[in-house]
């Protein structure tokens, strides 16, 4: 691998960083809100599934024991 001197490396990093399209504040806020919404939906889904599986297992175990 070819070695690059530090000055050239910094120039390359700056030129690559200039090519980045940064999101606007509004886009960032919308994306953050959507992440929170998806987290809440996933949490509710897994809570319901966990409760249903727990209920089913308790019915099966209590059904065999009684």
Beta strands, then each sheet from edge to edge (+ up, - down):
end
